Amino acid sequence: MNITLSAKMNAFQTSIFSELADYKKRKIQEGKNLIDLSIGSPDLPPPDFVIEELQKNVQDPSQYGYSLTGTMELHQAITDYYLRQFDVRLHADDEVLTVMGSQDGLVHLPMVFTNPGDIILVPDPGYTAYDAGIALAGATPYPMPLREENYYLPDLSKIPNEIREKAKLMILNFPGNPVPALATKAFFEDIVQFAKENQIVVLHDFAYSELYYEEKPMSFLSVEGAKEVGAEFNSLSKSFNMAGCRIGYLVGNAQMINGLNRLKSNLDYGVFLPIQKAAVAALNHSSQFSEQLRRIYKQRRDVFVGGLNDLGWKVASPKASMFVWAKVPKPYTSTQFAYLLIDEAGIVVTPGSAFGREGEGYVRIALTQNEEVLEKAVTRLRELSLFSNHLPM
């Protein structure tokens, strides 16, 4: 029997992530010891009180039915968290929606607000889930370049009028993945005005809201008028090391919440109730754990970035997130350099080109290993003798 795939699957080709995973697996089978700094998944466990809450509830036989939606207890914990952390007031009944991890929502939301052929404004480089959601919706992406000279903020003035007229949705991500940049209040205010003038819905991906260092990130919803034009995804994956639990949420504009809820009610039966209980515990007792987590990542950042700069690889110190965004040395492309690091240093990073055309010339490095392993990675790079203070970048 000849089984064929749909035309839509042409948008889901084998990615550089899969190719790197296969290459990494092959190298491990050959006996090579690899330091994997490519994966943006926390290596640390959730706080003890979250695990204890989960353990307690999985022992309760009444918790195994369909949840269907987020519980009111969880929605109230989310609204309390947003008021406490970002001074944003939300209505628990119609401005909060629970999803199975923010990626679940990010991939499905474009189908709610765009038709085939509509334009979605998307950051370049940007998180790969954005492209997946655009492809499922049959929409057309319009890349907004994130460049160092503009502090990795999109330049709205460069978006042509004919694109503004066709655009239905704009996706933003600060602190970003792969670029660990922060938005300013003035920038978010410009976004609100731009959205109103052009009738464009705004979606802000705020998954790294708790992973910051010297400067606290802003919620998009904290800017006046933001809730009129948009909504914000957040997640417990990175902030509370609950990546495998698959729980996140959308907050903000009630019409956006209702629209995604209508779609989601036809796709799944909600998040496992014990996980929702654990999420309530995490959100209600976030402060102390979040401070400890930030200290750990800051120590990692300082050890690793300081080591890279000492050996001659001049890399900016990220203000937030778990990633370092580093320029590759000439004459390598980002993919060539990523394979070189695997072959010669046993270090796995992600080429920036995997995140869009503007990512070429960079690699993304995840701080998801302890300080000892990061120091070992710096030592391997030093032994490679690829870098020097006079190396062209």
C-alpha positions in Angstrom: 0.0 0.0 0.0 1.3 3.5 -0.9 0.7 5.8 2.1 1.1 9.5 1.3 1.2 12.4 3.6 -0.8 15.6 3.3 0.5 18.6 1.5 0.5 20.4 4.9 3.3 18.1 6.0 5.6 19.8 3.5 5.9 22.5 6.2 7.3 20.0 8.7 10.5 18.7 7.2 13.3 17.1 9.2 14.9 20.0 11.1 18.5 20.8 12.1 17.4 19.8 15.6 16.7 16.2 14.4 19.9 16.1 12.4 22.0 17.3 15.3 20.2 14.7 17.6 21.1 11.9 15.2 24.7 13.1 14.8 25.0 13.4 18.6 23.7 9.9 19.1 26.1 8.6 16.5 29.1 10.3 18.3 28.0 8.8 21.6 27.8 5.3 20.1 31.4 5.9 18.8 32.4 6.5 22.4 32.8 10.3 22.3 32.0 12.1 25.6 29.7 15.0 24.9 28.7 18.1 26.9 25.3 18.9 25.7 24.5 22.6 25.9 21.9 22.6 23.1 18.8 21.6 25.1 16.6 24.3 26.7 15.2 21.9 29.3 15.9 22.5 33.0 18.4 20.0 34.6 17.1 20.9 38.1 14.1 19.5 39.9 11.0 21.4 41.0 10.9 22.7 44.5 10.2 20.0 47.2 6.8 21.5 48.1 5.7 21.1 44.5 6.8 17.4 44.4 5.1 16.8 47.7 1.8 18.3 46.5 2.0 16.1 43.4 2.7 13.0 45.4 -0.2 13.7 47.7 -2.7 14.2 45.0 -1.7 11.2 42.8 -2.7 9.0 45.8 -6.2 10.4 45.7 -8.4 8.2 43.5 -10.9 11.1 42.9 -8.2 13.0 40.9 -8.2 10.7 37.9 -11.2 12.0 35.9 -11.1 14.5 33.1 -10.3 18.0 34.3 -11.8 19.5 31.1 -10.6 23.0 32.0 -8.3 24.7 34.5 -9.7 24.7 38.0 -10.8 27.9 39.6 -8.2 27.3 42.3 -5.5 27.4 39.7 -6.9 30.4 37.8 -7.1 32.3 41.1 -3.5 31.4 41.9 -2.5 32.7 38.4 -4.3 36.0 39.0 -2.8 36.4 42.5 0.7 35.6 41.0 0.3 38.3 38.2 -0.9 40.9 40.7 1.9 40.2 43.1 4.7 39.9 40.5 3.7 42.3 37.8 1.0 44.5 39.2 -1.4 43.2 36.6 -5.1 42.7 37.5 -6.9 39.7 35.9 -10.3 38.2 36.1 -10.0 34.5 37.0 -13.2 33.5 35.2 -12.6 35.0 31.7 -9.0 36.3 31.4 -7.2 33.1 32.2 -6.9 29.8 30.3 -4.9 26.7 31.3 -3.0 24.9 28.5 -0.8 21.8 28.3 2.4 23.8 28.4 2.7 27.2 26.6 4.0 25.4 23.4 0.6 23.7 23.1 -1.1 27.2 23.1 1.5 28.8 20.9 1.1 26.2 18.2 -2.7 26.3 18.3 -3.5 29.9 18.8 -2.7 31.1 15.2 -5.5 28.9 13.9 -8.0 30.8 16.1 -7.1 34.3 14.7 -5.9 33.8 11.2 -7.1 32.4 7.9 -4.9 30.8 5.2 -2.9 33.6 3.5 -3.2 36.0 6.4 0.1 37.5 7.6 1.6 36.8 11.1 4.4 39.1 12.2 7.0 37.0 13.9 10.5 37.6 15.5 13.5 36.5 13.5 15.3 34.7 15.1 12.4 33.2 17.0 11.3 30.1 18.8 10.6 27.3 16.4 7.0 26.7 17.7 5.9 29.9 16.1 6.6 28.6 12.6 4.8 25.4 13.5 1.7 27.3 14.5 1.8 29.5 11.4 2.1 26.4 9.2 -0.9 24.7 10.8 -3.0 27.8 10.3 -1.9 28.1 6.7 -0.9 31.7 7.4 2.2 33.5 6.0 5.0 34.6 8.3 6.5 38.0 8.0 9.9 38.1 9.8 10.7 41.0 12.1 14.5 41.1 12.3 16.0 41.2 15.8 19.4 42.8 15.5 22.1 43.8 17.9 22.2 47.4 16.7 18.5 47.8 17.7 18.9 46.0 21.1 17.2 42.9 19.5 13.9 44.7 19.4 11.9 44.7 16.1 11.9 48.0 14.2 8.2 48.6 13.6 8.9 51.5 11.2 10.4 49.0 8.8 7.2 47.0 8.4 5.6 48.1 5.0 2.1 49.4 4.9 0.9 46.6 2.7 2.1 44.1 5.3 0.4 46.0 8.1 -2.9 45.9 6.2 -2.7 42.1 5.8 -1.3 41.2 9.2 -3.7 39.7 11.8 -1.3 38.7 14.5 2.0 39.7 16.0 4.1 37.4 18.1 6.7 38.8 20.6 9.0 37.0 23.1 10.8 38.9 25.8 13.0 37.6 27.5 13.6 35.8 24.3 14.5 32.4 23.1 17.0 32.1 21.4 18.0 35.8 21.9 18.0 36.6 25.7 16.9 40.2 25.2 14.5 42.3 27.3 11.8 44.7 26.2 11.4 48.2 27.5 8.2 50.0 28.6 8.5 52.4 25.7 8.8 49.5 23.2 5.7 47.8 24.6 3.8 51.1 24.6 4.7 51.5 20.9 3.4 47.9 20.3 0.0 48.8 21.8 -0.3 51.9 19.6 0.8 49.9 16.5 -1.7 47.2 17.3 -4.6 49.6 17.7 -3.7 51.6 14.6 -3.4 48.4 12.4 -6.0 46.2 14.1 -3.4 43.5 14.8 -3.7 41.1 17.7 -0.6 40.8 19.9 0.6 37.6 21.5 3.5 37.9 24.0 5.4 34.7 24.9 6.6 35.3 28.5 7.9 31.8 29.4 11.2 33.1 30.9 9.6 35.7 33.2 11.3 34.4 36.3 14.7 33.7 34.9 16.4 37.1 35.0 19.4 38.6 36.7 20.0 42.3 37.2 16.8 43.6 35.7 13.3 42.2 36.1 11.4 41.6 32.8 8.1 43.4 32.2 4.8 41.7 31.5 3.3 43.0 28.3 0.0 43.3 30.2 1.5 45.8 32.6 1.5 48.5 29.9 -1.7 50.6 29.7 -4.0 49.4 26.9 -2.2 46.0 26.4 -5.1 43.9 27.5 -7.3 45.6 24.8 -5.0 44.3 22.0 -3.4 41.2 23.3 -2.6 38.3 25.7 0.4 36.7 27.2 1.5 33.0 27.5 3.4 32.0 30.6 4.6 28.6 31.7 5.7 26.7 34.7 8.3 24.7 32.7 11.3 27.0 33.1 10.3 29.1 36.2 9.6 26.1 38.4 11.5 23.3 36.6 8.2 21.6 35.7 8.9 21.1 32.0 7.7 17.5 31.9 4.4 18.3 33.7 3.2 20.2 30.6 1.3 23.1 32.2 1.1 26.7 31.2 -1.5 29.4 30.7 -2.7 32.3 28.6 -3.8 35.5 30.3 -5.2 38.8 29.0 -7.8 39.8 26.5 -11.0 37.9 27.2 -11.9 37.5 23.5 -8.6 35.9 22.8 -9.0 33.6 25.9 -12.5 32.6 24.7 -11.4 31.9 21.2 -8.5 29.6 22.2 -10.8 27.9 24.8 -13.3 27.1 22.0 -10.6 25.4 20.0 -9.0 23.6 22.9 -12.3 22.2 24.1 -12.4 20.3 20.8 -8.8 19.0 21.1 -8.2 17.7 24.7 -9.7 17.1 28.1 -7.5 19.3 30.2 -4.4 19.0 32.4 -4.2 16.2 34.9 -5.7 17.5 38.2 -2.7 16.6 40.5 -0.5 18.6 38.1 -2.9 21.6 38.5 -2.6 21.2 42.3 1.2 21.2 42.1 1.0 24.3 39.9 -1.1 26.1 42.5 1.5 25.3 45.1 4.3 26.6 42.8 2.6 29.9 42.1 1.5 30.6 45.6 5.0 30.1 47.0 7.1 31.3 44.2 9.2 34.0 45.7 11.8 32.1 47.7 12.3 29.3 45.1 12.5 31.8 42.2 15.3 33.7 44.0 17.2 30.6 44.6 16.8 29.5 41.0 18.0 32.9 39.7 21.1 32.7 41.9 22.0 29.3 40.4 21.6 30.4 36.8 23.4 33.7 37.5 26.4 31.7 38.9 26.4 29.5 35.9 26.1 32.5 33.6 29.0 34.3 35.2 31.3 31.3 35.3 30.6 30.3 31.7 30.5 33.8 30.0 33.5 34.9 32.0 35.4 31.8 30.9 34.5 32.4 27.2 35.6 36.0 27.3 38.9 35.0 29.0 39.8 32.6 26.3 39.0 35.2 23.6 35.4 34.4 22.6 33.8 37.7 23.2 30.2 37.0 24.2 27.6 39.3 25.8 26.3 38.4 29.2 22.6 37.6 29.0 20.2 39.7 31.1 17.7 37.0 31.3 16.7 33.4 30.3 18.9 30.3 30.3 20.6 31.0 27.0 23.8 32.6 25.7 23.6 34.1 22.2 27.1 34.0 20.8 28.6 35.1 17.5 30.5 32.4 15.6 34.0 33.1 14.4 34.7 33.7 10.7 34.7 32.0 8.3 32.2 29.5 9.7 28.5 29.4 9.2 26.5 28.7 12.4 25.8 25.1 11.3 29.5 24.4 10.4 30.6 25.8 13.7 28.1 23.7 15.6 29.4 20.5 14.0 33.0 21.6 14.5 32.4 22.0 18.2 30.9 18.4 18.4 33.8 16.9 16.4 36.7 18.8 18.0 35.6 19.7 21.5 32.7 17.3 22.2 30.4 20.3 22.9 26.8 20.4 21.5 25.2 23.8 20.8 22.4 24.9 18.5 23.1 26.8 15.3 21.4 30.2 15.2 20.1 29.5 11.7 17.7 27.0 13.2 15.7 29.9 14.5 15.5 32.0 11.3 17.6 33.8 8.7 18.7 36.5 11.2 20.1 33.8 13.4 22.9 33.0 11.0 26.3 33.8 12.4 25.3 32.9 16.0 24.9 29.8 18.1 22.5 29.3 21.1 24.1 27.8 24.2 22.0 26.6 27.1 23.1 27.0 30.7 21.4 23.7 31.6 24.5 22.1 33.1 26.1 22.7 36.5 29.1 25.0 37.0 31.6 22.1 37.0 30.4 20.9 33.6 30.4 24.5 32.2 33.9 25.0 33.4 34.9 21.7 31.7 33.3 23.0 28.5 35.4 26.2 28.7 38.5 24.1 29.2 37.8 22.0 26.1 37.3 25.2 24.1 40.6 26.6 25.4 42.4 23.4 24.3 40.8 23.7 20.9 42.9 26.9 20.4 40.3 28.2 18.1 39.8 31.4 19.9 42.2 34.3 20.6 41.8 38.0 21.4 42.6 38.7 17.7 40.1 36.2 16.3 37.8 37.8 13.6 34.2 37.6 14.6 
